[in-house]
Amino acid sequence: MKLKWNLQTIGGFVLMGIGLIAMIGWGGISGLFGYIFALIMIGFGYWLWRTADTTLKRVCSGLVMLAGAALIIFWLPQVISLVLAAAIIFIGWILVRNGQSQGYRHWK
């Protein structure tokens, strides 16, 4: 497939590059892994709470769920930056797609 190089295509590729750099630089990917880990902690704590037969197990499961909730709050800015970077990449992709569907307004 031959690309049509026009202003929308170039702008779309620039936006997608900025989005990828932002995804790595702002810590969005690490925030995503931190969120997954925190959700696993909360799920394990809830499972331990449901199967606990002693007070010590209930206290420990409550502490695990509390630590998971604290991690979710801690990683919230990184997850928001991941969503913003993904939106920038999506807008860039739309620009590239629209630039390819237009007529012969391209640079030589």
Number of C-alpha atoms within 10 A of each C-alpha: 3 5 10 20 16 19 14 21 22 16 17 24 17 17 22 24 15 15 22 17 13 20 23 14 11 18 18 24 17 16 22 18 13 20 22 15 15 24 17 14 21 23 16 16 24 17 12 19 20 12 12 15 10 9 10 10 16 18 15 15 24 17 15 21 23 16 16 24 16 12 20 20 12 15 19 16 15 20 23 16 20 24 15 16 23 18 15 22 23 16 18 24 20 16 20 25 14 13 23 19 9 12 9 11 12 15 8 6
